[in-house]
Amino acid sequence: MILFSKRFFPIALILIASAALIPLLLVRQSPARRQPDPRPTARIPAPQPPEPSPALSMLAAQPDWQALEVYQKTITRSDFETLLTTIFTTGEAWKTCITLTDHEALIKMDGSPEGEVFRLSFASPGEEIQASRHWRTTAELPPATAEKPLAGLKIAIDAGHIGGEWAKMEERWFTLGTGTPVMEGDMTLFVAKLLKPRLEAMGATISLVREKLEPVTPLRPDALQSLARDSGSPPDSPAALQKLAERLFYRTAEIRSRAELVNKTLKPDLVLCLHFNAEAWGNPLQPTLIDRTHLHLILNGAYNDEEVLLADQRFALLQKLLQRTHQEEVLVGSTVANTFAQISGLPAYTYLPENRNVRGVPGQPYLWIRNLLANRLYDCPVIFMEPYVMNSTIDYARIQAGDYDGYKEIQGRFRPSIFREYADALCAGLVKHYSSRPKVAE
């Protein structure tokens, strides 16, 4: 949950972060070498200024463009262009760094006008090569059994945010009167621990990206103050400096550490990012409760023009596109969303038409495409869950009721624990989807 960005994606924040990063992470190159002058009396020309290095997102490493070599001749030009223009971008900036010919895509590897390009060769229709990758699609999984429909499936559960003593810092905390504080990081971890044995009972291999109310990253805000101070738009007060360092900690360093764990160690077929949604609640000590609740799932894509121009995000976009993660996310997400909605009764959330940082999925009112750090960095399909609204009157009451067996009467209706409903509905959706693959007798 990101309070305002769940409804209005904060483009200003992205621009600020990008502007802060660009001058900070530029890597200076040696001046151009001087050519020997055959005239002994000629003046030696002054060295030329260094070429600019790629513009990168905050704390991002420079991309290893050669990693895209495995995707040579794995996609046709038509499929590449369709995915690029209808799923993965929202504007026209890609044309300044990706040139399409009949036979290849010429991809700029940095931000300079005359920068080096990576050449991605297209396949002829019907002759596409299958690139190697660590994750498997639904169709590539081994046959399951009727009793173990998730057999062979590797899932990493990423319980969103941190919670605990970090909840106030990450602005995932509010309290109403003498009620129990609502802390998203605590609730997502509780759901993750309910979900894990349910999925394991169905045959899946489950890893928790975090298992306690502590950060995965070893970095802390104090270690990031120099980065915040030296940014292109340095904060104008000690309090603002501390705030920026904290955001670098819980929004950026934390998610990048989780991605490194997922990509290098866990290597799942699917990542489930668990969140609870919210709308603006104002003062966390006197929050505003609203009368609506809803559900949506987020798939990766919809990179805006500013994001496409950042070398690391352009690289991630291409990896996602070439791995065909979108197709698998739609397949899994559609069944999960429809099943979750049927069990929970939650209506679909709809982004405002003027929001230029999202795309809808035709025929799927619960699925939306957005470029988030987590679903961009995880090197496999990602289902990013956004059910319930923590500051809605009904969901707040259910959260205050805590976890329990069976049903309790809440606002005139008998309801299960909101946490168990979350875990049960998500498990049911996954079982329904993966049960469609071939089965073998036990």
ZAMARGU-4260 file (C-alpha; in steps of 0.2 Angstrom, whole numbers, plus 5000, padded with zeros to 4 digits):
<rodrens>
0) 5000/5000/5000 | 5006/5017/4995 | 4994/5030/5002 | 4992/5042/4988 | 5001/5032/4974
5) 4988/5018/4975 | 4976/5031/4967 | 4986/5044/4960 | 5004/5037/4955 | 5016/5051/4961
10) 5025/5055/4946 | 5033/5070/4955 | 5041/5058/4967 | 5049/5048/4952 | 5055/5064/4944
15) 5063/5070/4961 | 5071/5053/4964 | 5078/5052/4946 | 5084/5070/4947 | 5092/5067/4963
20) 5101/5051/4956 | 5107/5057/4939 | 5121/5068/4945 | 5125/5057/4960 | 5128/5041/4950
25) 5136/5047/4935 | 5153/5038/4933 | 5166/5049/4925 | 5176/5042/4911 | 5194/5047/4906
30) 5195/5062/4894 | 5197/5057/4876 | 5215/5052/4872 | 5225/5066/4863 | 5231/5061/4846
35) 5249/5064/4841 | 5252/5080/4831 | 5264/5078/4817 | 5269/5096/4817 | 5281/5099/4831
40) 5276/5117/4834 | 5257/5114/4833 | 5247/5117/4849 | 5240/5101/4857 | 5221/5102/4857
45) 5212/5102/4874 | 5205/5086/4880 | 5187/5083/4875 | 5174/5082/4889 | 5169/5064/4895
50) 5154/5056/4888 | 5139/5056/4900 | 5136/5039/4909 | 5119/5031/4909 | 5106/5040/4920
55) 5100/5027/4933 | 5087/5026/4946 | 5091/5028/4964 | 5103/5015/4971 | 5103/5005/4954
60) 5118/4997/4947 | 5123/4999/4929 | 5114/4986/4918 | 5123/4971/4911 | 5117/4973/4893
65) 5126/4957/4887 | 5113/4948/4898 | 5101/4951/4884 | 5111/4940/4872 | 5101/4925/4877
70) 5086/4933/4869 | 5093/4934/4851 | 5080/4928/4839 | 5067/4924/4852 | 5054/4936/4847
75) 5047/4943/4830 | 5047/4961/4827 | 5028/4962/4827 | 5027/4954/4844 | 5041/4965/4851
80) 5033/4981/4845 | 5016/4976/4851 | 5022/4972/4868 | 5032/4987/4869 | 5018/4999/4863
85) 5003/4992/4871 | 5009/4984/4887 | 5026/4991/4893 | 5026/5009/4889 | 5013/5024/4890
90) 5022/5037/4879 | 5033/5039/4864 | 5050/5042/4873 | 5055/5024/4869 | 5058/5030/4851
95) 5073/5040/4857 | 5082/5025/4863 | 5075/5010/4854 | 5075/5010/4835 | 5066/4996/4826
100) 5071/4989/4809 | 5064/4974/4800 | 5078/4963/4807 | 5083/4970/4824 | 5080/4983/4838
105) 5094/4995/4841 | 5094/4999/4859 | 5104/5013/4867 | 5114/5007/4882 | 5116/5025/4889
110) 5108/5042/4888 | 5120/5050/4876 | 5114/5054/4858 | 5129/5045/4851 | 5129/5031/4864
115) 5133/5013/4861 | 5119/5002/4855 | 5114/4984/4859 | 5108/4975/4844 | 5093/4963/4847
120) 5090/4952/4832 | 5072/4947/4828 | 5066/4930/4823 | 5056/4926/4808 | 5038/4921/4812
125) 5037/4903/4817 | 5056/4902/4820 | 5057/4909/4838 | 5070/4902/4849 | 5066/4898/4867
130) 5077/4908/4879 | 5083/4900/4895 | 5077/4906/4911 | 5075/4900/4929 | 5056/4901/4931
135) 5043/4890/4922 | 5026/4895/4915 | 5011/4885/4920 | 5012/4875/4904 | 5030/4870/4908
140) 5027/4864/4925 | 5027/4845/4928 | 5010/4836/4929 | 5002/4838/4945 | 4990/4826/4955
145) 4972/4829/4960 | 4977/4830/4978 | 4993/4841/4975 | 4988/4853/4961 | 5002/4864/4965
150) 5015/4851/4965 | 5032/4856/4957 | 5027/4875/4958 | 5040/4886/4967 | 5032/4902/4975
155) 5041/4916/4985 | 5029/4926/4996 | 5034/4944/4998 | 5025/4951/5013 | 5024/4970/5009
160) 5033/4983/5020 | 5042/4980/5036 | 5030/4984/5051 | 5035/4983/5069 | 5045/4997/5075
165) 5047/5003/5057 | 5029/5005/5053 | 5028/5023/5058 | 5044/5028/5048 | 5037/5019/5032
170) 5020/5028/5035 | 5011/5011/5036 | 5003/5014/5053 | 4988/5023/5060 | 4977/5022/5076
175) 4959/5027/5080 | 4956/5031/5098 | 4960/5017/5109 | 4959/5004/5095 | 4973/4992/5090
180) 4986/5001/5078 | 4984/4996/5060 | 5001/4992/5053 | 5002/4985/5036 | 5019/4976/5037
185) 5013/4966/5052 | 4997/4961/5043 | 5005/4956/5027 | 5017/4945/5037 | 5003/4937/5047
190) 4994/4933/5030 | 5010/4926/5023 | 5012/4914/5037 | 4994/4908/5036 | 4996/4906/5017
195) 5012/4896/5017 | 5005/4880/5025 | 4990/4881/5014 | 5000/4881/4998 | 5012/4868/5004
200) 4998/4857/5008 | 4993/4858/4989 | 5011/4853/4985 | 5020/4870/4982 | 5037/4874/4988
205) 5036/4890/4997 | 5049/4903/5003 | 5045/4918/5013 | 5055/4933/5007 | 5055/4940/5025
210) 5050/4930/5041 | 5050/4943/5054 | 5046/4962/5057 | 5064/4967/5052 | 5071/4974/5036
215) 5080/4962/5024 | 5092/4976/5019 | 5108/4978/5030 | 5107/4997/5026 | 5099/5009/5038
220) 5094/5027/5036 | 5110/5034/5044 | 5120/5025/5031 | 5110/5033/5017 | 5111/5051/5023
225) 5127/5055/5013 | 5118/5049/4997 | 5103/5060/5001 | 5114/5075/5005 | 5124/5073/4989
230) 5109/5071/4978 | 5105/5083/4964 | 5091/5091/4974 | 5098/5090/4992 | 5085/5093/5006
235) 5085/5110/5013 | 5084/5105/5032 | 5090/5092/5043 | 5073/5085/5045 | 5070/5084/5026
240) 5087/5076/5025 | 5082/5062/5037 | 5066/5060/5029 | 5074/5057/5012 | 5087/5045/5020
245) 5072/5035/5028 | 5063/5034/5011 | 5079/5028/5003 | 5080/5014/5016 | 5062/5007/5016
250) 5057/5011/4998 | 5072/5008/4989 | 5086/4999/4998 | 5074/4986/5006 | 5065/4981/4990
255) 5082/4980/4981 | 5088/4968/4994 | 5073/4958/4993 | 5075/4957/4974 | 5093/4951/4976
260) 5087/4937/4987 | 5073/4932/4976 | 5083/4932/4960 | 5099/4925/4966 | 5094/4912/4980
265) 5075/4908/4979 | 5073/4908/4960 | 5054/4905/4961 | 5042/4902/4947 | 5030/4916/4954
270) 5031/4930/4967 | 5016/4934/4977 | 5018/4952/4984 | 5005/4954/4998 | 4998/4971/5002
275) 4983/4979/5010 | 4976/4994/5000 | 4971/5011/5008 | 4966/5028/5003 | 4972/5044/5010
280) 4969/5044/5029 | 4976/5061/5034 | 4982/5062/5052 | 4987/5045/5057 | 4982/5049/5075
285) 4965/5054/5069 | 4963/5045/5052 | 4948/5048/5040 | 4938/5032/5037 | 4929/5030/5021
290) 4914/5019/5016 | 4921/5010/5001 | 4932/4995/4999 | 4939/4986/4984 | 4952/4974/4975
295) 4964/4975/4961 | 4980/4966/4956 | 4995/4974/4948 | 5006/4967/4934 | 5022/4975/4928
300) 5022/4987/4913 | 5016/5004/4909 | 5034/5012/4910 | 5031/5031/4908 | 5043/5042/4897
305) 5054/5047/4912 | 5056/5029/4917 | 5061/5023/4899 | 5075/5035/4898 | 5083/5028/4914
310) 5095/5015/4908 | 5091/5002/4922 | 5073/5003/4920 | 5074/5002/4901 | 5085/4986/4904
315) 5072/4979/4916 | 5058/4983/4904 | 5066/4973/4890 | 5070/4958/4901 | 5052/4958/4906
320) 5046/4959/4889 | 5058/4946/4882 | 5054/4934/4896 | 5036/4935/4892 | 5032/4938/4910
325) 5016/4948/4906 | 5007/4933/4897 | 5010/4922/4912 | 5005/4936/4925 | 4988/4939/4915
330) 4985/4920/4915 | 4988/4918/4934 | 4981/4935/4939 | 4965/4933/4930 | 4960/4917/4939
335) 4967/4923/4956 | 4957/4940/4954 | 4941/4932/4949 | 4942/4919/4963 | 4947/4931/4976
340) 4933/4943/4971 | 4920/4929/4972 | 4925/4923/4989 | 4928/4941/4997 | 4914/4950/4988
345) 4926/4965/4984 | 4922/4976/4969 | 4935/4980/4957 | 4945/4996/4960 | 4946/5008/4945
350) 4960/5020/4941 | 4955/5037/4935 | 4956/5040/4916 | 4968/5054/4918 | 4981/5043/4927
355) 4994/5041/4913 | 5005/5028/4923 | 4993/5014/4922 | 4986/5003/4909 | 4971/4991/4910
360) 4970/4973/4905 | 4955/4971/4892 | 4941/4961/4899 | 4949/4960/4916 | 4943/4974/4928
365) 4953/4968/4943 | 4970/4968/4933 | 4980/4984/4931 | 4997/4987/4924 | 5010/4998/4933
370) 5028/4999/4935 | 5032/4997/4953 | 5050/4994/4960 | 5045/4976/4966 | 5036/4969/4951
375) 5050/4977/4940 | 5065/4970/4949 | 5059/4952/4953 | 5065/4941/4939 | 5050/4931/4936
380) 5031/4934/4935 | 5024/4944/4949 | 5006/4945/4956 | 5005/4961/4967 | 4990/4960/4978
385) 4980/4975/4983 | 4964/4969/4992 | 4953/4978/5005 | 4955/4996/5011 | 4963/4997/5028
390) 4954/5014/5032 | 4937/5009/5026 | 4924/5007/5039 | 4921/4989/5036 | 4939/4983/5034
395) 4944/4993/5049 | 4931/4985/5059 | 4937/4968/5053 | 4955/4972/5057 | 4951/4977/5074
400) 4942/4960/5077 | 4959/4952/5074 | 4961/4934/5069 | 4948/4921/5074 | 4941/4904/5069
405) 4924/4903/5061 | 4913/4919/5059 | 4909/4934/5069 | 4896/4947/5067 | 4903/4963/5061
410) 4892/4977/5056 | 4877/4967/5054 | 4885/4952/5044 | 4894/4936/5050 | 4911/4937/5042
415) 4927/4926/5043 | 4944/4934/5049 | 4950/4946/5036 | 4967/4938/5037 | 4960/4920/5034
420) 4949/4926/5021 | 4964/4934/5012 | 4974/4918/5013 | 4960/4906/5009 | 4955/4916/4994
425) 4972/4918/4987 | 4976/4900/4989 | 4959/4895/4981 | 4963/4906/4966 | 4980/4898/4964
430) 4973/4880/4965 | 4960/4884/4953 | 4972/4891/4940 | 4986/4877/4942 | 4973/4863/4942
435) 4969/4867/4924 | 4986/4859/4919 | 4988/4840/4915 | 4987/4828/4930 | 4995/4811/4934
440) 4988/4797/4944 | 4995/4796/4962
</rodrens>
